[in-house]
Amino acid sequence: MNMEQLPGLLGILIGAFFAAIGIWSGVKKAAKNRGIDERLKVIVAKSHSTSWYFILGSIYCLFILYLLGVEFSVPAALGILVFIQLGGWTLSFYFYHNKY
């Protein structure tokens, strides 16, 4: 690993650390305010399921682009897939939250 990659590695590790702290504190606060109920569990389950449809479609799109001659590096392809997975989960969570 060269020194140019060190800030990226630190950003990933520090970001994961703060994300874990945010999730932990959010769950604690929601449990304290009785925010974790059956409705939330149904919404989370449905949004996780729906986000996999987003990721499946994006995998097919990446394969089609690859067959058309577009080159992706492994980190770029995985970054795209993670971004679409999290974005699809977020959008479907808000959709199901407003629906139920």
QUIQUI-V361133 format. One record per helix or strand. SS is the DSSP state (~ for helix, > for strand). FROM is the first residue (numbers start at 0). TO is the last residue. Records with the same first field share a line. If there is no record, write none. Layout:
SS: FROM-TO + FROM-TO
//
This chain:
~: 2-31 + 37-66 + 73-98
//
